[in-house]
Amino acid sequence: MIIEIYHHRPGKALKRFFEGLMAILLILSAAMLEACSGTRLTKPMDGNVSNAVSGIKQLIGIEDSEMLLYKLDELPPGTSACDWTAFAFAQAGVKDAYSAYAKGLENYVTEKLSFSDRLDGYRATEYHRIALTARALGCDPRTFGRMPDGSSADLIAMGTYNYAGDLGEQGLNGYIFALLTLDSDDYAVPNNARYTRERILRSILDSEEASGGFGLNTGDFDVDITAMALQALAPYKERADVGAVIDRSLNRLAEAMTVNCAFASYGSENLESTAQVVIALCALGIDPRSDARFKSGGMDAIQAMELFKLPSGCFTHKFEPFEGNIVASEQALRAYIALYKFQAKMGGLYKLSFIPLGG
């Protein structure tokens, strides 16, 4: 029957045949990807998470029913906002093409390493972001991508305890995310490592500002860096030396809170700074909706985030211009995931041991 149709109307018949074949392949591909996608939950974490996911999809220009992580042209693996979006989606309990993004990200790592023995010349956080995303996607970052000699790339070793350069070259966030990455799945650190956990932790503690809090560089207090430092210090909060630093940093953040219960960076209230504080409080086991230090005028930091929310569900960076922003939206999603995990006693945002390896 097909041969006969080809014979009489080859152009249209072939077109219909291949359109049908492609539709079948897409269905089969979606089924295979979903089977190995490592979906962590059977449904989205909660309404805040679902709405934020929908908002990101609308911002990128796809329907809510579509899978976002198939669209590697619109969401190229290896770029910061895209990796963090995939990281958040992978924890959120939504169905998506996690294997497709993981493969694209692994190819990105292999391609980058084919030109150099490092992912980046001075930013260790390139390793950290990709390692955390890979782990959230159900992959093992210790065998993710290929080195030029064909061996597996160990992003944990290369980016943290055996980092070839200076972890602090780009600023304190190099140490912060090295510790977050090591503790995301309790990775072992060899005795002969260049950077031990204690050395990384001590480097953060020793960078505390005189009046509390942290900055990217010494003498430059910053809300975002302080919040991120607290996220890294959270697993060690019972240590007396760490606990004292945490208390001073929390006081500094409370002093920096605006009348809207939001937080500012470079003089402007913005979603990202507010979201990072929420993530930090949740990591420390502090409810951002009820702690008196972070409430004012009947508002809290979660309600402050809503001030940046657009009707579509995505978020703006700041009030002017009031327009959708992918970085703000993915950080809002991360904050809502952190809040859910705090309520469900699942650990901090970067605690990923609950996700099965291999999907």
C-alpha positions in Angstrom: 0.0 0.0 0.0 2.8 2.4 0.9 4.7 1.5 -2.2 1.7 2.1 -4.4 1.1 5.5 -2.9 4.7 6.5 -3.4 4.5 5.4 -7.0 1.5 7.6 -7.8 2.1 10.6 -5.6 5.7 10.5 -4.4 6.0 14.1 -3.1 3.0 14.4 -0.9 3.0 10.7 0.1 6.6 10.8 1.3 5.9 14.0 3.2 2.9 12.4 5.0 4.9 9.3 5.6 7.8 11.1 7.2 5.6 13.4 9.2 3.8 10.3 10.6 7.2 8.6 11.3 8.5 11.7 13.1 5.4 11.9 15.2 5.8 8.2 16.2 9.5 8.7 17.0 8.8 11.8 19.1 6.2 9.8 21.1 8.6 7.0 21.6 11.5 9.3 22.5 9.3 11.1 25.1 8.4 7.8 26.6 12.0 6.6 26.7 13.2 9.9 28.2 10.5 9.9 30.8 11.4 6.3 31.7 15.0 7.3 32.5 14.4 10.9 33.5 14.6 10.1 37.2 11.4 11.9 38.1 11.9 12.4 41.9 8.3 13.1 42.9 5.0 12.0 41.4 3.6 15.5 41.2 4.9 19.1 41.5 6.1 20.0 45.0 3.3 22.6 45.6 1.3 25.4 43.9 4.1 27.9 44.2 6.5 25.6 42.4 4.0 24.7 39.7 3.2 28.4 39.1 6.8 29.3 38.8 7.5 26.4 36.4 4.5 27.6 34.2 5.8 31.2 34.3 9.3 30.1 33.1 7.7 28.2 30.2 5.6 31.1 29.2 8.6 33.4 29.4 10.5 31.2 27.1 7.5 30.9 24.8 6.2 27.4 25.1 2.9 25.9 26.3 2.5 24.7 29.8 2.0 21.1 28.5 5.2 21.1 26.6 8.6 19.8 27.9 11.1 22.6 28.2 14.3 20.7 28.4 13.9 19.3 24.9 14.5 22.8 23.5 18.3 23.0 23.7 18.4 25.9 21.2 16.3 28.0 23.5 17.9 26.6 26.7 21.5 25.8 25.7 23.3 23.5 28.3 26.4 25.0 29.8 24.9 28.5 30.3 24.3 29.7 33.8 20.6 30.5 33.7 19.8 27.4 31.7 21.7 25.0 33.9 20.1 26.5 37.0 16.7 26.2 35.4 17.3 22.5 34.6 18.6 22.0 38.2 15.4 23.5 39.6 13.1 21.6 37.2 14.8 18.3 38.1 13.9 18.8 41.8 10.4 20.3 41.3 8.5 17.1 40.6 7.5 18.1 37.0 7.8 15.9 34.0 10.4 17.0 31.6 13.2 15.7 29.3 15.9 15.5 31.9 17.9 12.9 29.9 17.9 15.2 26.8 19.3 18.1 28.8 21.8 15.8 30.7 23.2 14.5 27.4 23.5 18.0 26.0 25.3 19.2 29.1 27.6 16.2 29.1 28.4 16.9 25.4 29.1 20.5 26.4 31.6 19.4 29.1 33.4 17.0 26.6 33.6 19.7 24.0 35.0 22.3 26.5 37.6 19.9 27.8 38.7 18.9 24.3 40.3 22.4 24.0 41.7 22.6 27.5 42.2 20.6 30.7 39.8 23.0 32.5 36.2 24.1 32.0 37.2 27.7 32.7 40.4 29.6 33.1 39.7 31.1 36.5 36.0 30.4 37.6 35.8 27.3 39.6 32.0 27.8 39.9 31.7 26.6 36.3 32.5 23.1 37.7 30.2 23.6 40.6 27.1 24.6 38.7 27.5 21.9 36.1 28.2 19.2 38.8 25.2 20.2 40.8 23.0 20.3 37.7 24.3 16.9 36.6 23.6 15.4 40.0 20.1 16.9 40.1 19.4 15.3 36.7 20.3 11.9 38.2 23.8 11.7 36.8 27.1 11.1 38.6 29.3 14.2 38.3 32.3 12.1 39.0 32.0 10.5 35.6 30.4 13.2 33.5 31.9 14.0 30.1 35.2 13.0 28.7 38.8 14.2 29.0 40.9 14.6 25.8 42.5 11.2 26.5 39.0 9.6 26.6 38.8 9.1 30.3 35.8 10.2 32.4 35.8 13.7 33.7 35.5 13.9 37.5 33.8 17.3 38.0 33.8 16.9 41.8 37.6 16.4 42.0 38.4 18.9 39.3 36.2 21.6 40.7 36.6 21.2 44.4 39.3 19.3 46.4 41.8 19.0 43.5 41.0 22.2 41.7 44.1 23.1 39.7 43.9 26.9 40.4 43.0 29.1 43.3 39.4 28.5 44.4 39.2 32.1 45.6 40.5 33.7 42.4 37.0 34.8 41.3 36.0 35.8 44.8 34.5 34.1 47.8 31.8 32.3 45.8 34.5 29.9 44.5 34.9 28.6 48.1 31.2 28.8 48.8 30.0 26.7 45.9 32.9 24.3 46.3 31.6 23.5 49.8 28.0 23.3 48.6 29.0 20.9 45.8 31.0 18.7 48.2 28.1 18.5 50.6 25.4 18.1 48.0 25.9 14.3 48.2 28.5 14.0 50.9 31.4 13.4 48.5 34.5 12.0 50.1 37.7 14.1 50.0 41.0 12.2 49.8 43.6 12.7 52.5 46.1 14.1 50.0 43.6 16.6 48.4 44.8 20.1 47.6 41.7 21.5 49.3 40.2 19.7 52.3 36.7 20.4 53.5 38.1 22.1 56.6 40.4 24.3 54.5 37.4 25.4 52.3 35.2 26.0 55.3 38.0 27.9 57.1 38.5 30.1 54.0 34.8 31.1 54.2 34.9 31.8 57.9 38.1 33.8 57.7 36.4 36.1 55.1 33.7 37.3 57.5 33.4 41.1 57.4 34.2 43.0 60.7 30.5 43.9 61.3 29.2 40.5 60.1 28.3 39.1 56.7 30.3 38.5 53.6 31.3 40.0 50.3 32.6 38.8 47.1 35.9 40.3 48.2 37.0 41.5 51.6 35.5 44.8 52.8 32.5 44.6 50.5 29.4 43.4 52.3 26.9 41.9 49.8 23.4 40.4 50.6 23.7 37.7 47.9 27.2 36.5 48.9 26.2 36.5 52.6 23.1 34.4 51.9 25.1 32.0 49.8 27.8 31.7 52.5 25.0 30.9 55.0 23.8 28.1 52.6 27.3 26.6 52.6 27.7 27.0 56.4 24.3 25.5 57.2 25.5 21.8 57.6 28.1 23.0 60.2 25.8 25.3 62.2 26.3 23.2 65.4 30.0 24.0 65.5 30.5 26.9 67.9 32.8 28.8 65.6 30.4 28.4 62.7 27.3 29.1 64.7 28.7 32.5 65.9 29.5 33.5 62.3 26.0 32.5 61.2 24.3 34.5 64.0 26.3 37.7 63.1 25.5 37.2 59.4 21.8 36.8 60.1 21.8 40.0 62.1 23.5 41.8 59.3 20.9 40.5 56.8 18.1 41.5 59.1 19.5 45.0 59.2 19.7 45.1 55.4 16.1 44.2 54.9 13.9 46.8 53.2 10.5 48.1 54.4 9.0 45.6 51.8 10.8 42.7 53.6 12.8 42.4 50.4 16.6 42.7 49.9 18.7 44.9 47.7 22.0 44.6 45.8 23.8 47.6 44.3 21.2 49.8 45.8 18.1 48.2 44.2 15.6 45.9 45.7 15.5 42.8 43.5 14.1 39.3 43.4 17.4 37.4 43.3 18.7 38.9 46.6 15.4 38.2 48.3 15.3 34.6 46.9 18.9 33.9 48.1 18.0 35.0 51.6 14.9 32.7 51.6 17.1 29.8 50.4 19.6 30.5 53.2 17.0 30.7 55.9 15.5 27.4 54.8 18.9 25.7 54.7 19.4 26.8 58.3 16.0 25.5 59.4 14.5 28.9 59.8 11.0 29.6 58.6 11.2 32.7 56.5 7.4 33.3 57.0 7.5 33.4 60.8 11.0 34.4 62.1 10.5 37.8 63.7 13.9 39.1 62.4 12.7 38.8 58.9 9.1 40.2 59.2 8.0 43.8 59.1 4.6 45.4 58.7 2.8 42.1 58.4 5.1 41.1 55.5 7.7 38.4 55.2 10.4 37.5 52.6 8.1 35.0 50.8 5.4 37.7 50.4 8.1 40.1 49.3 9.0 37.8 46.4 5.4 38.0 45.2 5.9 41.8 44.7 8.2 40.8 41.8 5.8 38.3 40.3 4.1 39.0 36.9 0.6 37.8 36.1 2.0 35.1 33.8 3.8 33.5 36.8 7.4 34.6 35.9 9.4 37.2 37.8 11.0 40.5 37.2 14.5 41.3 38.4 13.4 44.6 39.9 10.5 47.0 39.8 11.8 49.1 37.0 11.6 47.8 34.3 8.8 45.5 35.4 9.4 42.7 32.9 10.0 39.0 32.8 13.5 37.8 33.5 14.8 34.2 33.3 17.4 34.6 36.0 14.9 36.1 38.4 12.4 33.4 37.5 14.7 30.5 38.0 15.9 31.9 41.3 12.4 32.4 42.5 11.7 28.7 41.6 14.7 27.7 43.6 13.5 29.6 46.6 10.1 27.9 46.4 11.8 24.5 46.2 13.9 25.4 49.2 10.8 26.3 51.2 9.1 23.1 50.2 12.1 21.0 51.1 12.4 22.8 54.4 8.8 22.0 55.2 9.2 18.4 54.1 12.4 18.0 56.1 14.3 17.1 52.9 17.4 19.2 53.6 18.6 22.4 51.9 18.2 23.3 48.3 21.6 21.8 47.4 21.1 18.5 49.2 20.6 16.1 46.3 21.2 12.7 47.9 17.5 12.0 47.7 17.7 11.9 43.9 18.5 8.4 42.5 21.7 8.1 40.5 21.0 6.8 37.0 17.4 8.0 37.1 
